[in-house]
Amino acid sequence: MTSVARLVTSVGIDDDGEDAQSMSVSARHEAVLVDGRRLLLLGDRGWAAALGPALVREAQDGGSRRKAVSGIWATTSIEELEGTARCVVGPDEPFDGRSQEDMEADHWASLAELLRQQGVVVDAQELKWLPHEVVLTERLLARLGRDAGDAGIA
């Protein structure tokens, strides 16, 4: 019987354009087994962010105009992306009177059930304590102006 060695969330660009004002990224959460196989846990996660216009004062005539701030990719750090990726794959925030502990227990039990359905039996609490790596795709790193040496690569 095989077991789960770690969890990996791969983060990539989820749009085709090279918009400097907004970003849309996807996150694919997988369990990596000790034999190297990867099993999908969550494939429907992601998030978007956008920069709004900034008010710029014109020194020449004292007037002002709206000017778009460029470079959401330049102002987004690898650490910020990694942190957000960890949040979007769960556990979710409490709602409807549920506690954080309830949400965590349900989250890990749900992931353990997904793995059981794929033939891997694992305890929910064991999953909770596994290493969780966030890996950014080469394309995402390039959009950030970074290279593969700056973070893990998917």
Secondary structure by P-SEA (a helix, b strand, c coil): cccccbbbbbbbbccccccccbbbbbbbbbbbccccbbbbccccccbbbbbcbbbbbbccccbbbbbbbccccccccaaaaaaaaaaaaccccccccccaaaaaaaaaaaaaaaaaaacbbbbaaaaaacbbbbbbcaaaaaaacccccccccc
